[in-house]
């Protein structure tokens, strides 16, 4: 998302390149207004994958280091309350 969203907006992105290699996701900027607006990251396709973490506020997820999946895919889910 680009920072412009409304209450109760939600979206998800699946990063699933061809092959079964490790997928890395790095945040270079991150900001949500409060703990009710969150980003959840899962290892795999969809929210049924292994939960990696939940992030909110202005601290870069994983301290700005790459978040890695072992399944070959990462799902990023966002919800604004």
Beta strands, then each sheet from edge to edge (+ up, - down):
strand 1: 10-15
strand 2: 23-25
strand 3: 38-43
strand 4: 50-55
strand 5: 67-69
strand 6: 74-79
sheet 1: 1+ 6- 3+ 4-
sheet 2: 2+ 5-
end
